[in-house]
Amino acid sequence: MKTLANKTTELAKDAESKMTYADLVKVCVNQPPKDGFTAEEMRSRFRLIDVCDKATDTLDFEDADCSKVKELVDAMKWAVIHKDLITFCEDVKAL
């Protein structure tokens, strides 16, 4: 089991709230692979969504799920530049 603090960033989620690490993981999870989703890929990503949906102060990933998070975050191409995204990527990489 690997634990990631569910930090709040300065990135706007909506007009009234900021994005958390759980929100950022979901952004990465929902980024489609170049060739689309296989059923197995969807299953592995839904496990990550479940962790994010249950998260309060921490995100608790099983080892295999942690590897998947690292893979998705590493492959993510962000549409904005922000220091909190760099910190998020570094925190995930350090898991």
Buried (B, 14 or more C-beta within 10 A) or exposed (E): EBEBEBBBBEBEEEEEEBBBBBBBBBBBBEBEEEEEEEEEBEEBBEBBBEBBEEBEEBBBBEEEBBBBBBEBBEEBEBEEEEEBBEEBBEBBEEB
